[in-house]
Protein backbone atom coordinates (compact mmCIF):
# COMPACT_ATOMS: atom_id res chain seq x y z
CA UNK A 1 0.00 0.00 0.00
CA UNK A 2 1.51 3.30 -1.09
CA UNK A 3 0.96 6.43 0.97
CA UNK A 4 -1.67 8.84 -0.26
CA UNK A 5 -0.21 12.07 -1.59
CA UNK A 6 -0.93 15.09 0.56
CA UNK A 7 -3.63 17.32 -0.86
CA UNK A 8 -3.04 21.01 -1.09
CA UNK A 9 -5.33 23.09 1.11
CA UNK A 10 -7.82 25.24 -0.79
CA UNK A 11 -8.98 28.47 0.75
CA UNK A 12 -12.42 29.68 -0.20
CA UNK A 13 -13.44 33.08 1.09
CA UNK A 14 -17.09 34.10 1.05
CA UNK A 15 -19.19 37.14 1.80
CA UNK A 16 -22.99 37.30 1.71
CA UNK A 17 -25.37 40.13 2.53
CA UNK A 18 -28.97 41.07 1.73
CA UNK A 19 -29.82 44.63 0.71
CA UNK A 20 -33.02 46.58 0.20
CA UNK A 21 -33.93 46.81 -3.48
CA UNK A 22 -33.33 50.57 -3.57
CA UNK A 23 -30.65 52.86 -4.97
CA UNK A 24 -29.23 53.13 -1.48
CA UNK A 25 -29.06 49.33 -1.21
CA UNK A 26 -27.28 49.11 -4.57
CA UNK A 27 -24.73 51.73 -3.53
CA UNK A 28 -24.12 49.98 -0.20
CA UNK A 29 -23.65 46.63 -1.97
CA UNK A 30 -20.90 48.10 -4.16
CA UNK A 31 -19.18 49.79 -1.23
CA UNK A 32 -19.23 46.68 0.95
CA UNK A 33 -17.97 44.52 -1.94
CA UNK A 34 -14.85 46.63 -2.44
CA UNK A 35 -14.37 46.82 1.33
CA UNK A 36 -14.48 43.01 1.49
CA UNK A 37 -11.97 42.75 -1.36
CA UNK A 38 -9.68 45.11 0.55
CA UNK A 39 -9.92 42.76 3.52
CA UNK A 40 -8.97 39.86 1.22
CA UNK A 41 -5.86 41.69 0.02
CA UNK A 42 -7.14 43.51 -3.08
CA UNK A 43 -6.92 47.20 -2.10
CA UNK A 44 -9.17 49.95 -3.35
CA UNK A 45 -8.22 51.12 -6.83
CA UNK A 46 -6.56 47.88 -7.96
CA UNK A 47 -7.79 46.30 -11.21
CA UNK A 48 -9.53 43.49 -9.31
CA UNK A 49 -11.28 45.91 -6.96
CA UNK A 50 -12.35 48.19 -9.81
CA UNK A 51 -13.65 45.30 -11.92
CA UNK A 52 -15.67 43.81 -9.07
CA UNK A 53 -17.02 47.27 -8.16
CA UNK A 54 -18.25 47.72 -11.75
CA UNK A 55 -19.84 44.26 -11.84
CA UNK A 56 -21.58 44.72 -8.49
CA UNK A 57 -22.76 48.23 -9.43
CA UNK A 58 -24.29 47.04 -12.71
CA UNK A 59 -25.89 43.89 -11.28
CA UNK A 60 -27.27 45.76 -8.25
CA UNK A 61 -28.65 48.53 -10.48
CA UNK A 62 -30.36 45.89 -12.62
CA UNK A 63 -31.82 44.25 -9.51
CA UNK A 64 -33.20 47.60 -8.35
CA UNK A 65 -34.46 48.85 -11.73
CA UNK A 66 -35.58 45.65 -13.46
CA UNK A 67 -35.64 42.89 -10.85
CA UNK A 68 -37.39 44.67 -8.02
CA UNK A 69 -40.39 43.02 -6.45
CA UNK A 70 -42.03 45.28 -3.83
CA UNK A 71 -41.14 44.16 -0.32
CA UNK A 72 -38.30 41.88 -1.48
CA UNK A 73 -34.56 42.36 -1.07
CA UNK A 74 -31.67 41.29 -3.27
CA UNK A 75 -28.69 39.28 -2.09
CA UNK A 76 -25.03 39.75 -2.93
CA UNK A 77 -22.53 36.92 -2.57
CA UNK A 78 -18.80 37.12 -3.22
CA UNK A 79 -16.55 34.08 -3.52
CA UNK A 80 -12.78 34.13 -3.76
CA UNK A 81 -10.98 30.92 -4.65
CA UNK A 82 -7.88 30.00 -6.62
CA UNK A 83 -7.34 33.45 -8.11
CA UNK A 84 -10.96 33.98 -9.16
CA UNK A 85 -13.58 36.29 -7.67
CA UNK A 86 -17.19 35.31 -8.34
CA UNK A 87 -19.98 37.83 -7.83
CA UNK A 88 -23.51 36.47 -7.45
CA UNK A 89 -26.54 38.71 -7.19
CA UNK A 90 -29.96 37.16 -6.56
CA UNK A 91 -33.34 38.85 -6.82
CA UNK A 92 -36.91 37.56 -6.75
CA UNK A 93 -38.07 38.75 -10.17
CA UNK A 94 -38.69 35.83 -12.55
CA UNK A 95 -37.35 37.48 -15.74
CA UNK A 96 -33.82 36.55 -16.82
CA UNK A 97 -31.54 39.23 -18.31
CA UNK A 98 -30.19 38.99 -21.84
CA UNK A 99 -27.50 40.91 -23.69
CA UNK A 100 -29.14 43.74 -25.64
CA UNK A 101 -28.35 44.47 -29.24
CA UNK A 102 -25.62 47.09 -29.52
CA UNK A 103 -27.26 50.45 -30.16
CA UNK A 104 -24.84 53.40 -30.00
CA UNK A 105 -27.75 55.85 -29.77
CA UNK A 106 -29.35 54.19 -26.73
CA UNK A 107 -29.21 56.18 -23.50
CA UNK A 108 -29.18 53.09 -21.31
CA UNK A 109 -29.07 49.33 -21.41
CA UNK A 110 -25.30 48.93 -21.47
CA UNK A 111 -24.85 47.30 -18.05
CA UNK A 112 -24.71 43.71 -19.27
CA UNK A 113 -22.51 44.74 -22.18
CA UNK A 114 -20.04 46.20 -19.67
CA UNK A 115 -20.16 43.04 -17.57
CA UNK A 116 -19.64 40.94 -20.68
CA UNK A 117 -16.59 43.05 -21.53
CA UNK A 118 -14.86 42.95 -18.12
CA UNK A 119 -15.85 39.55 -16.72
CA UNK A 120 -14.05 36.33 -17.59
CA UNK A 121 -17.50 34.75 -17.88
CA UNK A 122 -21.02 35.42 -16.65
CA UNK A 123 -24.44 33.83 -16.69
CA UNK A 124 -27.66 33.16 -14.84
CA UNK A 125 -28.93 30.30 -12.71
CA UNK A 126 -32.27 29.58 -11.08
CA UNK A 127 -32.39 29.87 -7.32
CA UNK A 128 -34.40 28.05 -4.72
CA UNK A 129 -37.52 30.09 -4.24
CA UNK A 130 -38.63 32.79 -6.66
CA UNK A 131 -36.26 34.61 -8.97
CA UNK A 132 -32.79 34.01 -10.33
CA UNK A 133 -29.11 34.57 -9.66
CA UNK A 134 -26.94 36.51 -12.10
CA UNK A 135 -23.25 35.79 -11.63
CA UNK A 136 -19.96 36.99 -13.07
CA UNK A 137 -16.38 35.87 -12.55
CA UNK A 138 -13.13 37.72 -12.95
CA UNK A 139 -9.52 36.84 -12.40
CA UNK A 140 -8.05 38.24 -9.20
CA UNK A 141 -4.62 39.41 -10.33
CA UNK A 142 -1.86 40.71 -8.16
CA UNK A 143 -2.90 43.39 -5.71
Backbone as CSV, one residue per row, in Angstrom:
resi,resn,N_x,N_y,N_z,CA_x,CA_y,CA_z,C_x,C_y,C_z
1,UNK,0.845,-1.168,0.000,0.000,0.000,0.000,0.896,1.238,0.000
2,UNK,0.708,2.080,-1.003,1.507,3.297,-1.088,0.807,4.426,-0.337
3,UNK,1.587,5.328,0.225,0.962,6.429,0.969,0.188,7.350,0.022
4,UNK,-0.881,7.897,0.526,-1.673,8.838,-0.263,-0.951,10.172,-0.315
5,UNK,-0.876,10.767,-1.521,-0.208,12.068,-1.593,-1.007,13.122,-0.822
6,UNK,-0.284,14.014,-0.202,-0.933,15.091,0.555,-1.670,16.009,-0.413
7,UNK,-2.868,16.405,-0.042,-3.630,17.324,-0.861,-3.359,18.751,-0.410
8,UNK,-3.272,19.609,-1.390,-3.040,21.014,-1.095,-4.313,21.637,-0.536
9,UNK,-4.177,22.424,0.508,-5.331,23.089,1.110,-5.864,24.154,0.152
10,UNK,-7.172,24.242,0.054,-7.821,25.239,-0.786,-8.568,26.203,0.126
11,UNK,-8.299,27.458,-0.040,-8.982,28.469,0.752,-10.090,29.092,-0.080
12,UNK,-11.282,29.039,0.442,-12.420,29.684,-0.199,-12.919,30.754,0.755
13,UNK,-12.943,31.971,0.280,-13.445,33.076,1.088,-14.818,33.451,0.567
14,UNK,-15.744,33.731,1.469,-17.089,34.098,1.045,-17.583,35.311,1.821
15,UNK,-18.497,36.007,1.198,-19.185,37.140,1.798,-20.612,37.091,1.270
16,UNK,-21.592,37.269,2.135,-22.994,37.304,1.707,-23.739,38.339,2.525
17,UNK,-24.597,39.088,1.851,-25.375,40.127,2.527,-26.627,40.399,1.714
18,UNK,-27.726,40.651,2.395,-28.970,41.072,1.730,-29.084,42.582,1.821
19,UNK,-29.664,43.179,0.785,-29.822,44.628,0.712,-31.233,44.963,0.260
20,UNK,-31.717,46.121,0.676,-33.017,46.581,0.195,-32.895,46.884,-1.293
21,UNK,-33.946,46.598,-2.034,-33.934,46.812,-3.485,-34.199,48.286,-3.792
22,UNK,-33.256,49.123,-3.370,-33.328,50.566,-3.568,-31.974,51.046,-4.091
23,UNK,-31.935,52.288,-4.550,-30.647,52.860,-4.973,-29.639,52.842,-3.834
24,UNK,-30.113,53.131,-2.649,-29.231,53.125,-1.484,-28.672,51.729,-1.226
25,UNK,-29.515,50.702,-1.371,-29.064,49.325,-1.209,-28.030,48.949,-2.257
26,UNK,-28.235,49.392,-3.493,-27.279,49.109,-4.567,-25.928,49.771,-4.287
27,UNK,-25.966,51.010,-3.841,-24.729,51.735,-3.529,-23.985,51.062,-2.365
28,UNK,-24.729,50.650,-1.353,-24.120,49.984,-0.203,-23.518,48.632,-0.607
29,UNK,-24.178,47.917,-1.495,-23.651,46.627,-1.968,-22.290,46.832,-2.630
30,UNK,-22.170,47.833,-3.484,-20.897,48.104,-4.161,-19.820,48.490,-3.145
31,UNK,-20.170,49.335,-2.214,-19.178,49.787,-1.231,-18.704,48.649,-0.334
32,UNK,-19.627,47.800,0.097,-19.231,46.680,0.951,-18.440,45.629,0.171
33,UNK,-18.731,45.476,-1.118,-17.974,44.521,-1.937,-16.511,44.945,-2.032
34,UNK,-16.248,46.209,-2.327,-14.852,46.634,-2.438,-14.168,46.651,-1.071
35,UNK,-14.942,46.905,-0.016,-14.373,46.817,1.333,-13.955,45.368,1.625
36,UNK,-14.806,44.420,1.263,-14.479,43.013,1.494,-13.248,42.605,0.691
37,UNK,-13.157,43.057,-0.552,-11.971,42.750,-1.363,-10.709,43.324,-0.716
38,UNK,-10.823,44.516,-0.149,-9.683,45.111,0.545,-9.260,44.215,1.708
39,UNK,-10.221,43.671,2.421,-9.918,42.756,3.524,-9.248,41.472,3.032
40,UNK,-9.566,41.062,1.810,-8.975,39.856,1.222,-7.630,40.131,0.554
41,UNK,-7.163,41.371,0.584,-5.856,41.693,0.023,-5.873,42.326,-1.352
42,UNK,-7.033,42.805,-1.793,-7.145,43.510,-3.076,-7.584,44.939,-2.783
43,UNK,-6.615,45.831,-2.549,-6.923,47.196,-2.096,-7.778,47.987,-3.090
44,UNK,-8.389,49.016,-2.546,-9.174,49.948,-3.354,-8.321,50.460,-4.518
45,UNK,-8.923,50.561,-5.686,-8.222,51.120,-6.833,-7.391,50.128,-7.620
46,UNK,-7.276,48.880,-7.167,-6.563,47.876,-7.962,-7.489,47.385,-9.069
47,UNK,-6.930,46.790,-10.126,-7.789,46.299,-11.211,-8.869,45.325,-10.736
48,UNK,-8.531,44.438,-9.812,-9.531,43.490,-9.307,-10.648,44.226,-8.579
49,UNK,-10.286,45.148,-7.705,-11.277,45.913,-6.957,-12.171,46.722,-7.899
50,UNK,-11.579,47.380,-8.871,-12.355,48.192,-9.807,-13.290,47.339,-10.666
51,UNK,-12.814,46.173,-11.094,-13.650,45.295,-11.916,-14.836,44.772,-11.122
52,UNK,-14.578,44.318,-9.906,-15.667,43.814,-9.071,-16.637,44.939,-8.727
53,UNK,-16.142,46.130,-8.454,-17.015,47.273,-8.162,-17.951,47.549,-9.340
54,UNK,-17.421,47.500,-10.562,-18.246,47.724,-11.746,-19.299,46.631,-11.885
55,UNK,-18.898,45.377,-11.707,-19.839,44.260,-11.839,-20.948,44.368,-10.792
56,UNK,-20.577,44.608,-9.544,-21.581,44.718,-8.486,-22.496,45.907,-8.749
57,UNK,-21.938,47.040,-9.159,-22.758,48.225,-9.425,-23.787,47.946,-10.511
58,UNK,-23.370,47.309,-11.592,-24.292,47.041,-12.708,-25.339,46.003,-12.325
59,UNK,-24.931,44.918,-11.658,-25.895,43.887,-11.275,-26.879,44.411,-10.229
60,UNK,-26.383,45.197,-9.273,-27.272,45.761,-8.252,-28.242,46.768,-8.871
61,UNK,-27.757,47.581,-9.796,-28.648,48.529,-10.479,-29.733,47.780,-11.250
62,UNK,-29.363,46.690,-11.912,-30.365,45.887,-12.622,-31.382,45.282,-11.655
63,UNK,-30.909,44.822,-10.500,-31.822,44.250,-9.508,-32.813,45.300,-9.009
64,UNK,-32.341,46.522,-8.844,-33.199,47.597,-8.346,-34.146,48.103,-9.438
65,UNK,-33.642,48.265,-10.652,-34.458,48.846,-11.728,-35.351,47.825,-12.430
66,UNK,-34.847,46.627,-12.660,-35.580,45.646,-13.464,-36.033,44.429,-12.680
67,UNK,-35.340,44.102,-11.588,-35.643,42.886,-10.849,-36.359,43.121,-9.542
68,UNK,-36.783,44.339,-9.315,-37.390,44.673,-8.025,-38.806,44.127,-7.923
69,UNK,-39.051,43.443,-6.827,-40.394,43.022,-6.452,-40.681,43.730,-5.133
70,UNK,-41.767,44.517,-5.058,-42.027,45.277,-3.830,-41.975,44.387,-2.583
71,UNK,-41.258,44.879,-1.582,-41.140,44.161,-0.324,-40.068,43.085,-0.306
72,UNK,-39.337,42.906,-1.406,-38.299,41.879,-1.481,-36.936,42.512,-1.629
73,UNK,-35.938,41.898,-1.011,-34.562,42.360,-1.070,-33.816,41.666,-2.204
74,UNK,-32.570,42.065,-2.411,-31.673,41.293,-3.268,-30.500,40.858,-2.412
75,UNK,-29.818,39.817,-2.851,-28.695,39.277,-2.088,-27.433,39.299,-2.927
76,UNK,-26.349,39.738,-2.304,-25.030,39.747,-2.931,-24.181,38.684,-2.264
77,UNK,-23.498,37.891,-3.073,-22.525,36.916,-2.574,-21.227,37.114,-3.338
78,UNK,-20.129,37.085,-2.618,-18.800,37.117,-3.221,-18.079,35.839,-2.819
79,UNK,-17.375,35.260,-3.763,-16.551,34.080,-3.521,-15.166,34.369,-4.047
80,UNK,-14.159,33.991,-3.292,-12.779,34.132,-3.763,-12.105,32.781,-3.591
81,UNK,-11.645,32.236,-4.710,-10.983,30.924,-4.654,-10.044,30.790,-5.850
82,UNK,-8.850,30.310,-5.578,-7.876,29.995,-6.620,-7.718,31.110,-7.660
83,UNK,-7.598,32.348,-7.199,-7.344,33.454,-8.108,-8.547,33.937,-8.894
84,UNK,-9.740,33.542,-8.489,-10.964,33.984,-9.164,-11.915,34.574,-8.134
85,UNK,-12.515,35.704,-8.489,-13.582,36.285,-7.675,-14.883,36.075,-8.441
86,UNK,-15.870,35.519,-7.744,-17.193,35.308,-8.336,-18.177,36.205,-7.596
87,UNK,-18.933,36.959,-8.363,-19.983,37.829,-7.834,-21.315,37.185,-8.191
88,UNK,-22.168,37.000,-7.209,-23.509,36.472,-7.450,-24.510,37.454,-6.870
89,UNK,-25.504,37.814,-7.666,-26.542,38.709,-7.195,-27.888,38.050,-7.488
90,UNK,-28.669,37.831,-6.441,-29.960,37.158,-6.563,-31.088,38.136,-6.273
91,UNK,-32.130,38.078,-7.090,-33.339,38.847,-6.816,-34.543,37.933,-7.036
92,UNK,-35.727,38.405,-6.712,-36.913,37.557,-6.750,-37.759,37.738,-8.002
93,UNK,-37.321,38.562,-8.927,-38.074,38.749,-10.167,-37.833,37.543,-11.079
94,UNK,-38.869,37.040,-11.749,-38.694,35.827,-12.554,-37.993,36.026,-13.898
95,UNK,-37.928,37.249,-14.412,-37.346,37.478,-15.742,-35.828,37.380,-15.701
96,UNK,-35.270,36.699,-16.703,-33.816,36.555,-16.825,-33.280,37.634,-17.754
97,UNK,-32.115,38.190,-17.445,-31.542,39.225,-18.312,-30.925,38.612,-19.570
98,UNK,-30.828,39.417,-20.588,-30.188,38.994,-21.836,-29.377,40.163,-22.366
99,UNK,-28.313,39.849,-23.088,-27.503,40.914,-23.691,-28.338,41.656,-24.719
100,UNK,-28.389,42.974,-24.634,-29.139,43.742,-25.636,-28.334,43.870,-26.928
101,UNK,-29.032,44.163,-27.983,-28.346,44.465,-29.238,-27.591,45.780,-29.048
102,UNK,-26.414,45.866,-29.650,-25.620,47.086,-29.517,-26.296,48.216,-30.282
103,UNK,-26.639,49.270,-29.567,-27.264,50.446,-30.158,-26.520,51.671,-29.647
104,UNK,-25.630,52.254,-30.466,-24.839,53.395,-30.001,-25.663,54.628,-29.653
105,UNK,-26.922,54.689,-30.079,-27.749,55.851,-29.768,-28.574,55.655,-28.499
106,UNK,-28.562,54.455,-27.936,-29.347,54.189,-26.727,-28.772,54.959,-25.540
107,UNK,-29.648,55.433,-24.678,-29.208,56.176,-23.502,-29.007,55.269,-22.299
108,UNK,-29.340,54.034,-22.415,-29.180,53.093,-21.313,-29.057,51.685,-21.873
109,UNK,-29.086,50.717,-20.974,-29.068,49.335,-21.410,-27.695,48.775,-21.716
110,UNK,-26.663,49.405,-21.179,-25.303,48.928,-21.469,-24.676,48.141,-20.322
111,UNK,-25.396,47.958,-19.222,-24.846,47.300,-18.048,-24.335,45.898,-18.326
112,UNK,-25.151,45.067,-18.971,-24.712,43.705,-19.269,-23.602,43.690,-20.314
113,UNK,-23.606,44.654,-21.210,-22.513,44.739,-22.184,-21.193,45.051,-21.467
114,UNK,-21.244,45.908,-20.465,-20.042,46.203,-19.672,-19.571,44.958,-18.918
115,UNK,-20.515,44.259,-18.300,-20.155,43.042,-17.570,-19.554,42.019,-18.516
116,UNK,-20.158,41.878,-19.684,-19.641,40.940,-20.683,-18.217,41.304,-21.099
117,UNK,-17.912,42.589,-21.117,-16.586,43.050,-21.532,-15.522,42.843,-20.448
118,UNK,-15.881,43.002,-19.174,-14.862,42.950,-18.118,-14.787,41.612,-17.389
119,UNK,-15.846,40.826,-17.438,-15.845,39.550,-16.724,-15.204,38.458,-17.570
120,UNK,-14.591,37.494,-16.900,-14.049,36.327,-17.587,-15.197,35.529,-18.182
121,UNK,-16.263,35.394,-17.411,-17.498,34.753,-17.877,-18.623,35.187,-16.964
122,UNK,-19.857,35.073,-17.451,-21.015,35.423,-16.649,-22.210,34.618,-17.125
123,UNK,-23.239,34.563,-16.310,-24.437,33.828,-16.689,-25.521,33.976,-15.636
124,UNK,-26.541,33.144,-15.779,-27.662,33.158,-14.845,-27.965,31.728,-14.411
125,UNK,-28.502,31.599,-13.218,-28.933,30.303,-12.710,-30.224,30.504,-11.937
126,UNK,-31.078,29.474,-11.931,-32.266,29.576,-11.075,-31.844,29.505,-9.615
127,UNK,-32.678,29.953,-8.750,-32.394,29.869,-7.324,-33.543,29.168,-6.632
128,UNK,-33.296,28.657,-5.452,-34.402,28.050,-4.723,-35.317,29.188,-4.290
129,UNK,-36.584,29.009,-4.483,-37.523,30.094,-4.244,-37.692,30.898,-5.523
130,UNK,-38.389,32.004,-5.445,-38.633,32.793,-6.656,-37.382,33.520,-7.131
131,UNK,-37.320,33.771,-8.426,-36.256,34.607,-8.974,-35.107,33.851,-9.577
132,UNK,-33.978,34.554,-9.667,-32.786,34.009,-10.327,-31.547,34.627,-9.706
133,UNK,-30.403,34.045,-10.063,-29.110,34.572,-9.665,-28.344,34.908,-10.929
134,UNK,-27.832,36.106,-11.006,-26.944,36.513,-12.099,-25.545,36.534,-11.499
135,UNK,-24.604,35.898,-12.164,-23.251,35.788,-11.628,-22.232,36.224,-12.685
136,UNK,-21.081,36.613,-12.193,-19.964,36.987,-13.070,-18.675,36.641,-12.342
137,UNK,-17.682,36.210,-13.117,-16.383,35.871,-12.549,-15.308,36.715,-13.196
138,UNK,-14.281,37.015,-12.401,-13.133,37.720,-12.945,-11.888,37.207,-12.258
139,UNK,-10.799,37.264,-12.970,-9.522,36.845,-12.403,-9.067,37.862,-11.371
140,UNK,-8.557,37.368,-10.257,-8.054,38.242,-9.201,-6.551,38.293,-9.346
141,UNK,-6.057,39.278,-10.100,-4.624,39.414,-10.330,-3.897,39.875,-9.091
142,UNK,-2.679,40.212,-9.278,-1.858,40.714,-8.165,-2.439,41.999,-7.630
143,UNK,-2.386,42.159,-6.317,-2.905,43.394,-5.706,-1.886,44.497,-5.751
